Amino acid sequence: MTHSVIVILFHNFMIFLATAFFFVTGLVIGSFLNVVILRGERGEGLGGRSRCMACARTLGILELIPIFSFLRQKGRCRGCKKPFSIQYPLVELATALLFSGIAYSALPESGYVVTIVLLAVAVAGIVVLVSDLRFQIIPDGAVLMLGLAGIVTSLGKGSLGWDAVGAFGCALFFFLLWFVSGGRWIGFGDVKLALATSLLVGFPAAIAAVLFAFWIGGIAGVILLAGGRKAWGSRIPFGPFILVGTLAAWLWADLFFAFTGLHILL
């Protein structure tokens, strides 16, 4: 076995170990995010032991193992037998997959700083997504984390000035929608989220993110109305569409501008 083959095998083994480590770490972080989301909605602090929301029984250590405890107890409290929310394992698994995927793709190529920023974005994104879908609340702490990640990203690109101008422009558009509608069309949390995510993807990708968010949101709204899942005039959380639009812009903004010819205007 040649030296180069040994180096490649060792490199791949280290990537595997890092990916596995971040998967397990993601499970633990995901369990903590469930606490953040649920206690935040109830206005509670993060101190104190976890308990069943139905019977208030304090949960034991073996009941707090991510995913395993949910499966072992068949999704029910050992005391009152009331079912736990499916949110618990879904958030834990989603966080683990995101953490391991980021570690696998970003850590070898981009280094620790970029990886940490992406992990912070993943954590904040999950909190915003679940909180807005379940409670129509966009936590300020998660928005602040996205904004700080955007500042770090813009500083790394050396484009903080343009990115900040673009972000404030997009946020102003959302603010006008909120102000004109008196909060009926979108919430003020969406305004703050748009500011943070626009700064995150930078200018001009932020413009594509806004367009994608409204297009995806419009399509989803039509599907929900046609399927009878929502009535006309009912509120649909818009935060998830802002997040999806931001992700789409991060991946395909350049292709979108080139395909539509809008790049000549920017």
Phi, psi and omega in degrees: 000124184286164181298320181295323179293320179298318180297317180296316180296318179296319179298315180294324179294319179294322177296320178298316179297317179296318180296316179296319179298315181289333176295312179296318177299320178297324177299315181293314179297321179298321177297320178293323180296325175300319178296315180301314184295310186287318179289327177297321179293328180271358180074025181261158176280174183269356179281160178093162182284152176287149181216163176291132182286344181271312185248357178067017178287134178292132184277141178280172183299317182292345178269001184248006179285121184306136177063309183303313182297320180298316181290318182297323181265008180056036175071022182230154176292137179291338181273291186270352179068011177286145182289141172278158177291141176295348177303324186302301181290329181294315179294318179298313181292318180298317179295319179297317180294318178296315181298313181292322178295319178294317179298318182293320186269321188265323187299314181291329187265321190250346177091184189287321185297310179298319180298315179298318178298316180294322177296319178296319178297318179298315180299310181296320180297319179295317180299314180296314183301307184291317181297319182286321179294318185275319190237358184054046177232134174246104185297135180297325181299319179292320178296318178299320179296319177296319179296317178296321176297323177295319178297315179298317180296315180295321177297321178296326179274347183071030184232029185300321181299304181297319181297321179294318178298314179297319180295317179293326177295315178295319179295325178297321177300315178294321179299318179296321177297318179294316185291313182297321183273357183065028179085006182280326183278312177219161178267166179291336174299326177294326178297312180294322179295320178297322177299313183292314183289327177295321176293327182294314181273342176081174179264137006265005182302333180299326178296316178297322180299318179295315179298314180299319182300315182288324177294313180295318178297320179296316179296316179296321179297317178297318180296317180295321178292316181295327180274000179076013180280336178225145175266156179298129181094351179284155183282135173241122180304128184261346180305314179301325179289326175297318180294315180295319178297322178295316178298316179298320179293321178298324182274321194230014183300314181299317179296320180297313181294322179292320183290321182273346182081006182288348182296337182286344180267353186250000000 
